[in-house]
């Protein structure tokens, strides 16, 4: 099993930054609506098995370094994938079912599943966790349909952090929520902007900061995601319903492997390579790189 401390090659960013007034006020209060431990519901999540699933052999301390270890480990071992959506098997927002899918079936999922299960793991480990609802922005336009269309996570330590393991090729380091940045998210820089009653996560692009999603500071519950979860499973002509895919970090990032319907993409040391994958070979390639079958 991997150690519970960060490999030296991962390199934690030791950030020292001053809060911005808008964000500091917005995220100053610690919420009383946290994700509770599963035992509160009389349910059992095998925390040891979950940690083993993401390559860790024991529970780490409750601190920023450990939170980054957990985020990167989850993004490395649990893929962002749409197979149950593509094959019309159905997906759910229940975090216990999502955790079972990840741990017992060796699968991944999309944001409602991944961030739902991960928030439960973090809570069971003793982190102070609040789920947040977000609206995804594509080409500078908010997505259509029921909102929130994305689930993300706030974790309170010495300060509040944004954590996400369900947004594909995105940041893999916790981002301080009380400072607008820029913050080193691992493979790119990220920042926050106050946008009315919501906050916008932005990623540094080649020529401008690109909005990723808008999110509310208010806690969200599983029921809040039901509408979007159902809608996105049936919406035609989207990357979720039309073609299968799976993607994950490789060795803690920033390297990444992505399997699309007809090709395998590898990002290694900043160099992207692609190889075509025939349809008959697709299941074998999926098993080789992601340890699962369609």
C-alpha positions as CSV (number, residue, x, y, z in Angstrom):
1,X,0.0,0.0,0.0
2,X,1.1,3.6,-0.5
3,X,2.2,5.6,2.5
4,X,-0.2,8.0,4.1
5,X,2.2,10.9,3.6
6,X,2.7,12.6,0.3
7,X,5.4,11.1,-2.0
8,X,8.2,13.6,-2.3
9,X,7.5,13.9,-6.1
10,X,4.0,15.2,-5.4
11,X,5.2,18.4,-3.7
12,X,2.7,20.1,-1.4
13,X,2.3,23.8,-2.1
14,X,2.9,25.7,1.1
15,X,0.5,28.6,0.4
16,X,0.6,31.8,2.4
17,X,-2.0,34.2,1.2
18,X,-4.3,36.9,2.7
19,X,-8.1,36.5,2.5
20,X,-10.0,38.7,0.1
21,X,-12.8,40.7,1.7
22,X,-15.6,39.3,-0.3
23,X,-14.6,35.6,0.0
24,X,-13.5,36.0,3.6
25,X,-16.9,37.3,4.6
26,X,-18.7,34.7,2.4
27,X,-16.9,31.7,3.8
28,X,-16.1,33.0,7.3
29,X,-18.8,31.1,9.2
30,X,-18.4,27.4,9.9
31,X,-21.6,25.7,8.9
32,X,-23.6,23.7,11.4
33,X,-24.9,21.5,8.5
34,X,-22.0,19.1,8.0
35,X,-21.9,15.7,6.3
36,X,-22.3,13.4,9.3
37,X,-20.5,10.1,9.8
38,X,-22.3,7.2,8.3
39,X,-22.8,5.7,11.7
40,X,-25.2,8.6,12.5
41,X,-27.7,6.9,10.1
42,X,-26.9,3.4,11.5
43,X,-25.0,2.7,8.3
44,X,-21.5,1.2,7.9
45,X,-18.8,2.4,5.6
46,X,-15.7,0.3,5.7
47,X,-13.2,3.1,6.0
48,X,-10.2,0.8,6.0
49,X,-11.5,-0.9,2.7
50,X,-12.1,2.6,1.2
51,X,-8.6,3.8,2.1
52,X,-7.1,0.6,0.6
53,X,-9.2,1.2,-2.5
54,X,-7.4,4.5,-3.0
55,X,-4.0,3.1,-2.2
56,X,-3.6,4.1,1.5
57,X,-3.0,1.7,4.3
58,X,-4.2,3.7,7.3
59,X,-6.1,6.9,8.2
60,X,-4.0,10.1,8.0
61,X,-4.1,13.0,10.4
62,X,-6.7,15.7,10.1
63,X,-4.6,18.4,8.4
64,X,-4.1,20.1,5.0
65,X,-1.3,17.7,3.9
66,X,-3.5,14.7,4.6
67,X,-6.4,16.2,2.8
68,X,-4.2,16.7,-0.3
69,X,-3.0,13.1,0.0
70,X,-6.6,11.9,0.1
71,X,-7.7,14.0,-2.8
72,X,-4.9,13.0,-5.0
73,X,-5.1,9.4,-4.1
74,X,-8.9,9.3,-4.9
75,X,-8.3,11.0,-8.2
76,X,-5.5,8.5,-9.0
77,X,-7.4,5.3,-8.1
78,X,-11.1,6.1,-8.7
79,X,-11.9,7.3,-12.3
80,X,-14.3,9.9,-13.4
81,X,-16.4,7.7,-15.8
82,X,-19.8,7.5,-17.3
83,X,-20.3,3.8,-18.0
84,X,-23.4,3.3,-16.0
85,X,-24.9,6.4,-17.7
86,X,-23.8,5.4,-21.2
87,X,-25.1,1.8,-20.8
88,X,-28.4,3.1,-19.2
89,X,-27.8,1.2,-16.0
90,X,-28.7,4.2,-13.9
91,X,-26.8,6.1,-11.2
92,X,-27.9,7.5,-7.8
93,X,-27.0,10.3,-5.5
94,X,-27.0,8.1,-2.3
95,X,-23.5,8.3,-1.0
96,X,-23.7,4.9,0.6
97,X,-24.5,3.2,-2.7
98,X,-21.8,5.3,-4.4
99,X,-19.2,4.2,-1.8
100,X,-20.2,0.6,-2.3
101,X,-19.8,1.0,-6.1
102,X,-16.3,2.5,-5.6
103,X,-15.1,0.1,-2.9
104,X,-16.8,-3.2,-3.6
105,X,-17.2,-3.0,-7.4
106,X,-13.9,-1.2,-8.1
107,X,-15.7,1.4,-10.2
108,X,-15.7,5.2,-10.5
109,X,-18.6,7.5,-11.4
110,X,-19.6,11.1,-12.0
111,X,-19.6,14.0,-9.6
112,X,-22.7,13.1,-7.6
113,X,-21.3,9.7,-6.9
114,X,-17.6,10.6,-6.4
115,X,-18.0,13.7,-4.3
116,X,-20.8,12.1,-2.4
117,X,-18.8,9.1,-1.4
118,X,-15.6,11.1,-0.8
119,X,-17.4,13.5,1.5
120,X,-18.6,10.5,3.5
121,X,-15.1,9.1,3.7
122,X,-13.7,12.4,4.8
123,X,-16.5,12.8,7.5
124,X,-15.9,9.3,8.8
125,X,-12.2,10.1,9.1
126,X,-13.0,13.2,11.2
127,X,-12.8,16.0,8.7
128,X,-15.4,18.8,8.9
129,X,-17.2,18.5,5.5
130,X,-20.0,20.4,3.8
131,X,-21.4,19.5,0.4
132,X,-22.0,22.4,-2.0
133,X,-24.1,22.7,-5.1
134,X,-22.7,24.2,-8.3
135,X,-23.7,25.1,-11.8
136,X,-21.2,24.0,-14.5
137,X,-20.1,26.5,-17.0
138,X,-19.3,25.4,-20.6
139,X,-17.9,27.9,-23.1
140,X,-18.9,30.7,-20.7
141,X,-22.5,29.6,-20.5
142,X,-24.2,27.9,-17.5
143,X,-25.5,24.4,-18.3
144,X,-29.2,23.9,-18.9
145,X,-31.6,21.8,-16.8
146,X,-32.2,21.4,-13.1
147,X,-29.6,23.0,-10.8
148,X,-27.3,22.4,-9.1
149,X,-25.7,20.4,-11.9
150,X,-22.6,19.6,-10.0
151,X,-21.7,18.5,-6.5
152,X,-18.5,19.8,-4.8
153,X,-17.1,19.8,-1.3
154,X,-16.0,22.3,1.3
155,X,-13.6,21.2,4.0
156,X,-12.9,23.3,7.1
157,X,-9.5,23.1,8.7
158,X,-7.6,26.2,9.7
159,X,-9.6,27.9,6.9
160,X,-12.2,26.7,4.4
161,X,-11.0,24.7,1.3
162,X,-12.7,23.7,-1.9
163,X,-12.1,20.0,-2.7
164,X,-13.4,18.1,-5.7
165,X,-12.8,14.5,-7.0
166,X,-15.6,14.6,-9.6
167,X,-14.8,17.2,-12.2
168,X,-12.5,15.3,-14.6
169,X,-9.3,17.0,-15.5
170,X,-9.3,19.6,-12.8
171,X,-7.5,20.7,-9.7
172,X,-6.1,18.1,-7.4
173,X,-5.0,20.3,-4.5
174,X,-7.4,21.8,-1.9
175,X,-8.0,25.4,-2.8
176,X,-8.4,28.1,0.0
177,X,-11.9,29.4,-0.3
178,X,-11.3,32.6,1.6
179,X,-8.7,34.0,-0.9
180,X,-9.3,34.7,-4.5
181,X,-5.9,33.4,-5.6
182,X,-4.4,32.5,-7.9
183,X,-3.9,29.1,-6.4
184,X,-1.8,26.3,-7.8
185,X,-4.3,23.5,-8.4
186,X,-1.7,21.1,-9.6
187,X,-1.9,21.1,-13.4
188,X,-3.1,24.7,-13.7
189,X,-3.7,27.8,-11.6
190,X,-7.2,28.6,-10.2
191,X,-8.9,31.6,-8.7
192,X,-12.3,32.6,-7.2
193,X,-14.5,35.5,-8.0
194,X,-17.6,36.8,-6.2
195,X,-20.5,36.6,-8.6
196,X,-23.7,38.0,-7.0
197,X,-24.8,35.4,-4.4
198,X,-22.5,32.7,-5.8
199,X,-18.8,32.2,-6.2
200,X,-17.1,31.3,-9.5
201,X,-14.2,28.9,-9.8
202,X,-11.9,30.0,-12.6
203,X,-9.0,28.2,-14.3
204,X,-6.2,30.1,-15.9
205,X,-6.3,29.6,-19.7
206,X,-4.0,30.6,-22.5
207,X,-5.4,34.1,-22.8
208,X,-7.9,34.5,-20.0
209,X,-9.4,33.1,-16.8
210,X,-12.0,30.5,-17.8
211,X,-15.1,29.9,-15.5
212,X,-15.5,26.3,-14.5
213,X,-18.6,26.4,-12.3
214,X,-20.6,28.8,-10.1
215,X,-21.3,27.5,-6.6
216,X,-23.4,28.6,-3.6
217,X,-21.8,28.9,-0.1
218,X,-24.9,27.3,1.3
219,X,-24.9,23.6,2.3
220,X,-26.5,21.1,-0.1
221,X,-28.2,17.8,0.6
222,X,-28.6,14.7,-1.5
223,X,-32.1,15.6,-2.5
224,X,-30.8,18.9,-4.1
225,X,-29.0,16.8,-6.7
226,X,-31.8,14.4,-7.7
227,X,-33.2,16.6,-10.5
228,X,-29.9,17.1,-12.3
229,X,-28.8,13.5,-11.7
230,X,-31.9,12.2,-13.5
231,X,-31.9,14.9,-16.2
232,X,-28.3,14.4,-17.2
233,X,-28.8,10.7,-17.6
234,X,-31.4,11.2,-20.2
235,X,-30.2,14.3,-22.0
236,X,-29.2,13.4,-25.5
237,X,-26.1,14.6,-27.4
238,X,-23.9,15.1,-24.4
239,X,-20.5,13.5,-23.5
240,X,-22.2,11.6,-20.7
241,X,-24.9,9.8,-22.8
242,X,-23.4,9.5,-26.2
243,X,-19.9,7.9,-25.8
244,X,-18.2,6.0,-23.0
245,X,-15.2,7.5,-21.3
246,X,-13.0,7.1,-18.2
247,X,-10.2,9.3,-16.9
248,X,-8.0,9.4,-13.8
249,X,-4.7,10.9,-12.5
250,X,-1.6,8.8,-13.0
251,X,0.7,8.4,-9.9
252,X,-0.8,11.4,-8.1
253,X,-0.7,13.8,-11.1
254,X,-0.3,15.9,-13.0
255,X,0.1,12.9,-15.4
256,X,-3.3,11.6,-16.6
257,X,-4.7,8.7,-18.6
258,X,-8.0,9.1,-20.5
259,X,-9.9,6.5,-22.5
260,X,-12.4,7.8,-25.0
261,X,-14.6,5.7,-27.2
262,X,-11.9,5.4,-29.9
263,X,-8.6,6.4,-28.4
264,X,-6.4,6.4,-25.4
265,X,-4.8,9.7,-24.3
266,X,-1.7,9.8,-22.0
267,X,-0.4,13.0,-20.5
268,X,3.2,12.5,-19.2
269,X,5.6,15.2,-18.1
270,X,3.4,17.8,-20.0
271,X,3.5,15.8,-23.2
272,X,0.2,14.4,-24.6
273,X,0.2,11.2,-26.7
274,X,-2.7,9.5,-28.3
275,X,-3.3,6.0,-29.7
276,X,-6.3,4.7,-31.5
277,X,-8.4,1.9,-29.8
278,X,-10.5,-0.4,-31.9
279,X,-14.0,-1.2,-30.5
280,X,-13.1,-4.9,-30.0
281,X,-10.1,-3.9,-27.9
282,X,-11.9,-1.3,-25.8
283,X,-12.8,-3.6,-22.9
284,X,-9.3,-4.9,-22.6
285,X,-7.8,-1.3,-22.6
286,X,-10.3,-0.2,-20.0
287,X,-9.4,-3.2,-17.8
288,X,-5.6,-2.5,-18.3
289,X,-5.7,1.2,-17.4
290,X,-8.7,1.4,-15.0
291,X,-9.1,-2.1,-13.6
292,X,-12.7,-2.5,-14.5
293,X,-14.9,-3.9,-17.3
294,X,-17.7,-2.1,-19.2
